[in-house]
Every structure is written in structure tokens, then in C-alpha cells.
């Protein structure tokens, strides 16, 4: 057993946990690690330097950390977090801090904060994005909770976070579950961006007839312009990877059934609760569900539709798809930022949307050139009602919408599903209209349920007996 000489502790030594420990150690922090799996503790010992301790028991782990203790968790969301907290509580002292660095639901984070404060412990929800490489080399870190408690760990988070222009991709986001809420919306946007890229891929492959080499060139070319982003970059790389078991490209050997862990669903659910439209994210979540219904889709041949033709002008297709992807990605970011804006007011988080965009510029999965534009938009117009209305964003959307419309038309004519692109364009068209047919919906509601309505020509609330002469 070690004396209390370690600055921080980490519970959960999977690949993410170990990489984060090594990241902390390389920045001069002494870290104790623990996992119930002895093999993972052994892996930490093999990888780590001298200022890392792999504890054999939870008691030894807690005893090794200097007081007031700071213990980070990287365990699966849900019951596992509660189980670890329950095991830790008898071993902790007043003012000790537990930092949940996993993808926990923000509602659970608020509950845990309230429960632990009764024992005079502290709890913080900290979103971390960047995957295995980000954890080791510098992720985007999204902390929330008590500001005074954050100040204890802020310098460490700034040290290990990704850097853009020498600025750390982390900042204090707000009280309570503010950090985990930002991470949830980050993941919702991630769902939308991935689906949009997948729709682009399908159009290039099935309608454009692009080979994997041409697909690589297309995405690699886009990554050198305004679409530059981590997801576009790795997509280009994916098309070059050969399968070790066959002579084919690996992407062609992967079953078309996408998984999900729930953060996209949580984003859609929260948006519905707050009455914020996020249709691109909703469509992406639904698309994953449809993809997972592989057995049903194999029976879908009975549902007839148009056949797929072949593009006659690949260069024009590439140009239009580039516009459509840029348009649709900006719309997805706009929806996520609008949700953060509403949640900030509803839950008293006090977000600075420019700061959120700033810390997403490096380390995280949705990092992109567009975030510089988004950060600038909220810096210049802090009260911006919707990112789409930004002084520099609106002209880009106006310019690229034609490509989106042409691509969606092509998808419809060829029977190719493009749900996220279609949802994004409908969102855009809905917001640019000063009249929508919702007056008819309100008339129907009043007809069958006496829900009343407002008039266009005078103030007040009205009800009509529709079925009486």
C-alpha cells in the first residue's frame, strides 16, 4: 500500500481510462489507478511511468490519494456509476470529490450531486470527447458542477486537454450537470454529422458509381476546404483500409447495422422536453434504428420504388454533394447550439455558446473548421437567437442550399434515403417562412378538443363551435 502521495485517482482502467492516466502522468501529475479487473491494473503498470500506482484493492487506492481526494470515474453510464459511488462512500472523507468522466445522463448527474452533498462529498459531471487517441494526447473536456470545487481541478484539466492556438479545449461550463449536458448534445450533433456523411457516401457509391479510391479522393479533397473536420478526415482514411482476411476493402466487409449507446436518444428526448426542434439529430437516431433492423430490411424488396440510375456528371455530383454536406452540417450544429441555449436558461447552466464552440475546436470527435465560424458568430452576436441567423453563417447557408436541394431531389428520384439531409432542409425552410400552415392545425385542435386559438387581427384567446351553423 502506498502513502497518500498521489494527486488524483482513476477508477476504470479500460483503454480510455489508462490513456487518460498516462496523459495526466506525462503532465507531471501523480495518479493512482484501480479496476476490478486485475489484467487492466497490470496493463496500467506495464504502460505507466514512475508517478503512477496501480492499486490492488479499492481501500489501497483511496488511501494512496492525497486529501481532499479527487477521484475520477471512467466506467459505463447508469448503474455501474452508482455501484462505484456506493463502494467509495464508506472510504471517503468530507470535501472529497468524485468526477464522473463517462457519458452519464445529465439527470443522473444532478441526482448524484444532491445525494453526495448530504454526506459533505462533492460530485462533478465531466464530459470527455476524443476517443482513445484524444484521451492520451489531449481531449476536449466539458466540466460542470460547483465552481469552487472546479477550481481545484481546473489547472489539471487545462494541462491535459487538447490545445488550439495554445488555448486549452476545456472551460468551466456551469453548475450542476452542465458538463454532461454539453457532452450529450455534442454526441447528438455527432450522430447527425455521421449520418450526413453516410448519406453522402451512399449517393456517391450507388448513384455516382464511385470506387473506394474515388471515395477516398472525394472526402480527402473536401477535408482540405470548408468541410475540414475530424469525421471527414477519418472517412477518407477508412476507404483506403484493406481487409486482413480477404482481398477486399474493409469497409465493404462491415455489416450495414449501426449501434448506439443512447446519448443521441437522450438528446432527442431532452429536445422534446424543452420543445426545441432538432430534426437532423432525430433523423440520425432513427436511421441507426432502421439500420439495426437488418432482418426486416432483407424483406423490404416487396416495397417497390424507383431504381437507381447512374450519374452522368461526376464532377457536378461532387460539387453539389459538397454544398449539401456543408449546408447540412451547419444546420446540425445550429440545432445543437439552439438546444444548449434553451437548456442553459431552463436549467440555469449559464452557458457561453462561444466558449462551447471554442472547446470543441480540438480533441473532440466533432472538431471541425466550422467551429471557428460558430465561435466567431456567438462572440460577435452573444444574443443570437439561432446560429442560422449569424452574419457570416446565413450567407453560407443561402449559397449552399441549392446544392442541398439538388441532392435531395436526386435522392428522391433514385429511391435513396437521405433522412438527415431532408430533415435539415425542412428545418431551414421552416425557419425562413413568416407563414406556416399551423393555423389549420390549431383550427383542428379547437374543433375536436376546444383547445382555443389566437387571431391575426385582434388580441385574446378564442374558441369556435365549429359544427354549429
C-alpha positions, 0 to 999 in steps of 0.5 A: 500500500502506498502513502497518500502521495498521489494527486488524483485517482482513476477508477476504470482502467479500460483503454480510455481510462489508462490513456487518460492516466498516462496523459495526466502522468506525462503532465507531471501529475501523480495518479493512482489507478484501480479496476476490478479487473486485475489484467487492466491494473497490470496493463496500467503498470506495464504502460505507466511511468514512475508517478503512477500506482496501480492499486490492488484493492479499492481501500489501497487506492483511496488511501494512496490519494492525497486529501481532499481526494479527487477521484475520477470515474471512467466506467459505463453510464447508469448503474455501474456509476452508482455501484462505484459511488456506493463502494467509495462512500464508506472510504471517503472523507468530507470535501472529497470529490468524485468526477464522473468522466463517462457519458452519464445522463445529465439527470443522473448527474444532478441526482448524484450531486444532491445525494453526495452533498448530504454526506459533505462529498462533492460530485462533478459531471465531466464530459470527455470527447476524443476517443482513445487517441484524444484521451492520451494526447489531449481531449476536449473536456466539458466540466460542470458542477460547483465552481469552487470545487472546479477550481481545484481541478481546473489547472489539471484539466487545462494541462491535459486537454487538447490545445488550439492556438495554445488555448486549452479545449476545456472551460468551466461550463456551469453548475450542476450537470452542465458538463454532461449536458454539453457532452450529450448534445455534442454526441447528438450533433455527432450522430447527425454529422455521421449520418450526413456523411453516410448519406453522402457516401451512399449517393456517391457509391450507388448513384455516382458509381464511385470506387473506394479510391474515388471515395477516398479522393472525394472526402480527402479533397473536401477535408482540405476546404470548408468541410475540414473536420475530424469525421471527414478526415477519418472517412477518407482514411477508412476507404483506403483500409484493406481487409486482413482476411480477404482481398477486399476493402474493409469497409465493404466487409462491415455489416450495414447495422449501426449501434448506439449507446443512447446519448443521441436518444437522450438528446432527442428526448431532452429536445422534446422536453424543452420543445426545441426542434432538432430534426437532423439529430432525430433523423440520425437516431432513427436511421441507426434504428432502421439500420439495426433492423437488418432482418426486416430490411432483407424483406423490404424488396416487396416495397417497390420504388424507383431504381437507381440510375447512374450519374452522368456528371461526376464532377457536378455530383461532387460539387453539389454533394459538397454544398449539401454536406456543408449546408447540412452540417451547419444546420446540425450544429445550429440545432445543437447550439439552439438546444444548449441555449434553451437548456442553459436558461431552463436549467440555469447552466449559464452557458457561453455558446462561444466558449462551447464552440471554442472547446470543441475546436480540438480533441473532440470527435466533432472538431471541425473548421466550422467551429471557428465560424460558430465561435466567431458568430456567438462572440460577435452576436452573444444574443443570437437567437439561432446560429442560422441567423449569424452574419457570416453563417446565413450567407453560407447557408443561402449559397449552399442550399441549392446544392442541398436541394439538388441532392435531395431531389436526386435522392428522391428520384433514385429511391435513396434515403437521405433522412438527415439531409431532408430533415435539415432542409425542412428545418431551414425552410421552416425557419425562413417562412413568416407563414406556416400552415399551423393555423389549420392545425390549431383550427383542428385542435379547437374543433375536436378538443376546444383547445382555443386559438389566437387571431391575426387581427385582434388580441385574446384567446378564442374558441369556435363551435365549429359544427354549429351553423 
